[in-house]
């Protein structure tokens, strides 16, 4: 798996510091550094382009995609150029904005601290004007303050199902050799199945914001007792499908609440993302509670864990 995108100067500085202990001795031509991060090779070029190569390239890339969003309000799609071109061709003129749809989206996959939250919603044609009036769109394009304001209103009006994968359960799944995309596929399948069983809605389309190929998605959920069918996989689905946009907002809202609860429990402000400040926060928890307690608060398969251990 390969992910390539351009990062801003302030994010480049964070990357240089973040990977300083994992740099390779030899640097490729026109590169600022090349580093080994578990099963991913990270290369930052003088042009500002960052390349992630390896099994968990999507997870590693998401760390810096989230930093771009948090620090610079820049949204970057976590997909390769080749994949994007194929998807764009398939999706020409394929938008379901005015359809009655079921859609799902997730939050938390790029954050070291906190759970993964996945939600599915059913948005009928009749509810679309209500959501438009609220300003519903991709949660990554809304401030947290706006999400806190409108998410409860959406939840009252729109049927939804949410599943929270806490850190302890996430770490157990990750230890079973499940990569992030497999975990996401399992959770998307679960909330979609649960929503249909609970509401029995009259929908026209089921849409998932595409994070892997349809073939891989169905491979990942092959052992599930019940499997969602007839799914439409779309890139940037939050901008084209109201149910996916609503799901992204509800997921973000619940994620924010979970992070606040975690902060209250630890009596600390929880830091989002996976940058150097996150490492310092985790180290403070280890100093107070011991390393074994980390499994309740963080995703241990992130590279941050190696830095905290001093490996």
C-alpha positions, 0 to 999 in steps of 0.5 A: 500500500502506498500513500502520497500527499503534500504536507505544509511546512509546519507539519513537515517540522512535526514529521522531522521531529517525530521520525528523528529516532527512526531515520535511515542512514541513507537518504534518497535523492531530493528527500529530507529523510527516510524512516522506518516506522514498524511496517511502513517506510516514510519518506519526506521529499524537499518538495513537501510531498510525503510518501508512506509505503507498507502494510499500514501506510493508511494508518501512518498517513492518517496521523499527518492527514489529521494534523493538516486538518487540525493545524491548517484546516486542510482536508487530504484524501487518504487514497493513492493517486491511481486509486483516486483516478479509478474511483473518479471514473467510476463515480462520474455523475453518481451522486445520491444527495436527494435519495433516501439513503443509509450511510455510515462513517467513522471517527478516531482512526488517526488518533492515538488516544480514544476509541473508534466510533462508527455510526450509520444513519437513515436519511429519507428524502423528507429529512434532507431539507431539515439537514440542509438548513442545519448546515450538515456536511462532512464533519471534517469541514465543521468546527467541533463547536458546530458539531456539538450544536447540531448533532443532538438535533440530527440524532432526534430527527434521524434514525441512527446506530452507533458502535464505540470500539474502546481502546482495550477491545481495539488493542485485542483486535489489533493483536489478532493481526487485524489491520485498521481497514479490516477493523473499520470494515467489521464495524461498518458492517455491524452498524449498517446491519443493526440499523436496518434490523432496528428501523427497517427503513425504506431506502434506495441506496446504502453508501459507505465512504470508500476506505478500501476496495469493495473486494477487500471490504467483503473479504474483511467481513467474510466471517461475519454472521450477517453481511451487508449487501448491495453497498455503493462505495464512494470517495468523498461520500460525505459531500454527496450523500446526506446519510453519510454526512449525518453519520460523520457528525454523529460519530464526531460528536460521540467521539468528542464526548468520549475524549472528554470523559477520558480526560475527566477520568485521567484529570488531563486534557486529552490531545487529538492526533498522534503528534509529539504532544500526544507522546508526552501525554502518554508518558505522563500516564505511564509515569503515574499508572504504569505502562500496562494501563495505556491499553485502556486509553491508546491504540498500542499498534501506533508508532507512538508506543515505540517512542514512549518505550524508548525503542 
